[in-house]
Amino acid sequence: MAEECFNQFRTNHLQYLPFVYIPRDMTSGQLRDRSPFFWICIMDVLTPQNTEKGDSFKRITNHIHQRVMIDPGASMDLLLGMITFIAWGIYSKKPFLNSYVHILMGVVAELGINQSALGGVSIMQDFKFAIGMKRNESGIRTLEERRAVLGCFLISSSAAFSMSKIDAMRWTPLMEESLSVLTDAKESPEDEVLVILVKIYLVLDRMHQLRRDGEPISSPAFYMSALKMQLDAVKQQIPSHLIQNRAIRMYLHSAEFTINEMALGPSAILHLPDLQRLECLFTSLQATKSWLDIWLDLAAVEYMKVPSIIFFQWARAILNLYRLTILEDPTWSKSVVRDTVNILEHLNKAIMAIKCYPEFLKFDQGKEVNVLEKGLRMMEALKCNWEPKLTDLWGLPANDNSDSMVQSDDILPPGMTLPQIDDSWMMEFLGSL
C-alpha cells in the first residue's frame, strides 16, 4: 500500500507541481528513512478515505507547530513535507492556506536557501562569530534546495494572487539563478516543467503587484500589452516536446485569461478603445474555454491528484466565464459566449464526472470529506446560485428550482448560506476544501 501511494505521488501528483525530484529507483522505505516527515505527508494526501484522516491532519499540524514555534528545527524534510501538505492536504474544516504559506516562507528564510550561501551574511551572524560561535557555512545550494524554493514561490504566488491577503515570496537573485541552473543540470526531466511554470507565475506576480494596493490603473492598455509580451516571451521558451504538457497548458491558459480579464474592470471600460477591449474579452473567453476543456478531459478521480494551485485556477476560470456570460456591454454578445462555452453545461458535465465515482462520495459525518465530496458541493452550489439568473438571461423556460434551493443548505458547509458569489466568497470556500 505504501509503495503504491509513493509511486502515485511521484508519477501523478508531481506532474502539476514538480518541486522535488524522486529518482525512479528510490523506494518508499528509502524515502521514509531519509525524510520521515515528508513521507508521512505523502501518505496522508494519498489516503483520502483514511478513517483516521482527522487525527493525521492534527499530527501533521502539531509537528509543524513543534518544529517551528516550540522546538525550532527547520530542515529540508520539514520543508518538503510542508509543501506537500499545503499543496494537497486541503481537507481541513477551516481555511488555513494563508497562515501556512506564511509559515512555509518562514521555514525557507530560516534555512536561508532562497539566498546565496556565499553572501548576505547578517549582522547577527557576524556577532555570533565574534563571540566565538561557529559560523554556519552551508556551501553551494543543492538542486533539491533550488527546486523546493521555486515550489514555495509557486504556492505563495498562487495564494497571493487568488486570496489577495498575502504577498508572494520575494524573488531573489538566487531564485533567478536557479532557473538556469536547473535547466542546465538536466537531473530530472520535470525540472524543465518547473522552470516554465515559475516563469508563468512571475508574470502573474507582476500583475498582482500592480493591483495589490487597490489603486486604479490609469493606462490598462500599456500594462496589459506589457504583461502579454512577457507571457509571449515565456511561450517562446517552451521546448517543442513540452508544448502539449498538460500542466504547462493549464498554467498558460490561466495566465492568458487572467491578464485579459483586466478588460472587465472599470478602468478598462474608461480607457481602453472598444475594439481593443473587445479583443481582450474574446481572448479571455477562448483561454477560459481552453482551460475548462482540459479540466473536463480529466477523469474526476484525477481531481484528487492536483494541487491547490490548479483548484484556484479552476475557480478563477469559472468566475471569469460567469462574468463574461452576464456582461452588459453593447459591443459584447452574450449569445456568442453561450455558444462558445455554456457555463451550466460545464457545471453539469463536471458534476456528472464526479458522480461516476460513488465510492468516494460517502459524506460520512464521522470522517473528513475529500476533494470530490467538497468539489461536488461547490459545483452544485454554483449551479443553484447561477441557474435562475442565467435561465432568465437566456430566455429559457424557468425550472422549478424550489427543491434544489431547499437542498442547497445541505450542499454548503454548516453555517454557510448562498450569497451572491464573488471572488472572496469563492476563494474562502476553496481555501476551506
N, C-alpha and C positions, 0 to 999 in steps of 0.2 A: 504493500500500500504506500509506504513512504517513498519507495523508489519510483513508483508510478506518478505520484504527486510531484516529485522532484523533476522528473523528465517533462511533465506537462508545463511546469513553470519555466523551465529552460527553453522549451520548444515553442510554446504558445504565448505565455504572458509577456515574456521579454521582447517579443517582436514589436510591441507597441511602446515600450519604454526600456530600451536596451542599456540600462545603467550599470550593468555588471556582466563580465564575461565568465561563463561557467563552462570549462572545457568538456568536450563530449565524453572523455574517458573518466571524468570525475563522478563518483558515486554519491548517493545520498548520505551514506555513512561517513564518507570522507569530508563532505561539507559540514556535517554535524560536528565532527571532531575539530575542524578548523574554525568554524564560525557558528557556534551553537545558537545564539540569539537569531541570527539571520535565518538559520534552518527552521527554528520554531515559527518564525513569521511566515515563511513559505508554507509550512504545513497548515498554519491557521487559515491563510487565504485560499488554500486549495481544498479545504474540507468544509464547504458551506453548510452541509447538513449535520455537522458535528453536534451532538446533543449537549456538549459542554462548551459550545461556542461562546456564551456569555462569560464563562469562567476564564477561557483562554484570552479573551479580549481584556479582561481585568488583569490577568497575569502579565500580559504584554505591557499595558499602560503602567502597571506598578513597577515593572522592571525599568522602563524608560524614566519614570519619576525617580527611582532609586539611583540610577546611574547619572542622572542629570542634576538633581537637586540635593539629594541626601548624601550620597557617597560618590561624588563625581568621578567618572571614569570613562571618558569618551574614547571610542575605539572604532575601527572600521567595521567590526562586527555589529556594534550598536548602530552605526550609520546605515549600513546596508539593510539591517533589519527594519529600521525606521522608515526608510524609503519604501520598502515592500509593504509595510503595514499601512502607511499613509496613502500609497497609490492604489492598493487593492483592498485594504481592510476597512471597507466602508459599510459595516454592518452595525455601527453604534446607534443607540437610541437618540442621541443628541448630536448636533453639528459639532465637529471637533477639528475640522481641517485647518482653519486659520491658526488656531493655537498650536497645533502640532507642526505646522510648517515653520512657525517661529522657532520652535524647539529644534527642528531639523537644521535650520540655518545656524542656530546657536552651537549645535554639535560640530558643524562644519568649521565654524570660527574657532572653536576650542581645539580642534585638530589642526587648524591652520592650513588645511590643504587647498584652500582657494587662493593662497598667496604663495609666492616663490619661496622655496626653502632657503635660498641663498641671500635673501634680502628682507627688508621690512622688519628688522629686529626692534621690539618696543623698548621704551624706557624702563619698564618693569623687568624685562629680561636682562637688560644691562645692569640694573640694580642688583638682581639676584646673583648675577655672575660676579659682581664687585664684592659681595659679602661672602663669596666662597661656594655658592651653589653651582652645580654643574649646568652648563648651557645645554639646552635641548637642540641637538643637531639632527634634524630629521632627514637630511640628504635630499637627493633629487626626487621629485614627485613620481610616484609609480603610475602605471596605466590604470590600475584599479582605482586609485585616488582620483585621477582625472575623470574617469567615467562617472564615478559617484557624484562628484561635484557638478558635472553637467546634468546629471539626472536630477539633482536637487534644484538646479536652476529651472529645469522644465516644470517641475512640480510647483515651485514657488511662483513662477511666471504665470502658470495656468490659474493658480489660486488668486493671484493678484488681479489678473485680468477679468476673471469670472466673478469673484466675490467682492472686489473693489474695497477691501478692508485692510489689505497689507500691500507692501511693495515686494517686487521680486528680489531675489538675491542680487546683490551688487555685482555687476560684471567687472572682472578684473583682468589685467594683462595675462596672468597665468591661465585663466579660463580661455582667453583668446588663443593663447599658445597651444592649449590642449586640443583645439580643433584641428590644427595641422599635425600635431604630434600623433594623435590617434589615427588620422588618415594615413600618415606615412608608416606607422608601426605595422599595420596590417596583421595584428594578432588575432583579431576577431572580425568576421565579415559584417557583424552588426554595428561595428564602430562607424562605418560609413553612414549607416542609417541614423545613428545617434547624432552625428555631426550635422546632417541635413535638418533633422528635427529641431535641434538647438538654434540653427541659423534662422529657421522659420519663426521661432518664438522670440528671437532677438528683434525681428521686425515688429511683431505684435507688442513687445515690451516698449518699444519706442512709441507706438501708438497709445499705449496705456499711460505713459508719462505725459503725453500731450494733453490728455483729458483728465488726468488724475486729480487735479486741483479744481475741477469744475469750471474753469474759465472757458468762455466761448471761443471757438476757433474762427478767427476773422477771415482767414483765407483757406477754406476747406479744399479748394481745387489744388492749391500748392501742396498741402500736406498729403492729400490722397495721391497725387501724382508722385511725390517723393517716396511714399510707402510702397506704391505699386512698382516703382523702379527697383526698390530694394528687394521686393519679393521676386520680381522677374530675374534679378541677378542670382538669387538663390536657385531658382528653377534651372538656370543655365549651368549651374554647377552639379546638377544631379547626374550621376553616371547613367548611361543608357540601360544598364542591367537593373537599375533601381527605379526606373520611371513608373513601372506598374506596381511597385511596392505598396501594399495596402496602407500601412501606417503613414508613409510619406504622402500618399494621395489624400488621406483624411486630414492630415495636418495642413496640407497645402490648400485644399478646398475650404477648410475652416478659416484660414488666414484670408483667403480671397473674399469670402462673403462678409467677413468681419470688417475688413478695410472698406469695402464698398458700401456696407450698411451705414457708413457715415453720411451717405446721401439721404438717409431718412431723418437726419437731425434738423432742428430749426435753423441752424447756421447755414446748412447746405441749401435749404429752401430759399434763404435770403440772398445767398452769394453765388450759388452755382447756376450757370446757364441751364435752361431747360433740357437741351439736347445732351449736355454732359451729365446732368443729374440722371436723366433717363437711361443713359448708357450704364451708369454705375448701378442703378437699380436692377437692370436686366442682368448685368454681370453677377450681382449678388444673388439674384434668383437662380441663375444657372449653376453657380458654385454651390448654393444650398441644395439644389436638386441632386447634383453630383455626389455631395456628401451623404445625403439621405439614401440615395440609391445604393451606395456601398454598405450603409447600415442595414438595409433590408436584405442585402445579399448574404449577410452573416446569419448563420443559424442562431436562434435566440440563446442557446446554451453558450455561444461564444461571448455573450454579454458578460458572463462571469469571469472572462479572461482579460477584459480590457480595463485599463487603469482609470482613475477618476478624471484624468485629463480628457479622455475620449467622451466620458459622460458629460463633461462640461461643454465639449464641442457639440454634442447632440442637443443639449439644452439651448445653446445659442442658435443652432440651426433651426430648431422647431419654433423658437420665438421669432427669429428673423422671418421665417416663412409666414407666420401668422401676421406679422406687421405688414409684410408685402401683400398678403391676401386682403387685408381690410384697408389698405392705404387709400385715403381720399385725396386724389390729385387728378386734375383734368387731363394731364398728359399720360396718366397711368391706366392700364387696362387690367381690371380685376379678373376678367374672363380669361385673359392670357395667363395670368398666374394660376388660376384654377386648372386650365388645360395643361399647363407645364407640370405642375405637381399639386395634386389635390390633398390638402393637409388632412382632411378627415379620412381619406382613403389610406394615407400613410399611417395614421394612427391605428386604423382598423387592421392593416396588414401587420403592424408591429405587435398589436395585442394578440392577434391570432398566432403569430410566430411564437410568442411566449407561452401561449396556452397549449402548444404542441408538446410541452414538457411538464405534464401534470405532476410528475414525480418530484419536481422542485417547488410545487405550489401547494404546500400543505397549510400554510398560515396557522401554524401551531402556536398558540399563545404562550406555551412554555419554552419556546425557542426563539432565538434571534432570527428575524426574517432575512432572506437572502436577496441578492440583486434582482433576480427575476420576480420575486414577490413584490418588492418595492417598485420595480420598473412597471409592473402591471398596474399597481395602484396609481403611479404617476400618470401613465398614459390614459387610463380610464378617467382620472380626474381632469386631465386636459380636455378630453373629448366631451365630458359632461359640461365643462365650463364654456367651451367654444362652439359646440354644435348648434345651440339655439340661435346664436348671432349669425353664424355662417349660413344656416338654413334660410334665415330671413334675408340675408345679404344676397344670396344666390337665387332667391325667389322659388325655393323648393317647397313642396308640401311640408307643413310643420309636423314633426314627430311628437307623439305623446311621450314627453320626457319625464313625466311625473314619477314613474317608478325608478328610473335611473337617477334622478336627482335625490330621491329619498335614500337610495343606496349609496350615494356619493359620500355620505358621512362615514360609511364603513370603509370606503376606499382610502380615506386620508388617515394619518396618524391621529391618536387621541388628542382632542382639543383644537384640531385644525379644521377650519371651515373653508369653503370655496370663495375666496375673494376674487377681485379682478387680478388675474395672474400677470405679473410683470417680472422684470429681471431679478429683483431682490427676492421675490417670493420663490421663483424657480430655483435660484442658486441656494437659498437657505434650505429648501426642500431637498435638493440634490446633496447638499452638504450633510444632511441627516441620513442619507442612504447607508 
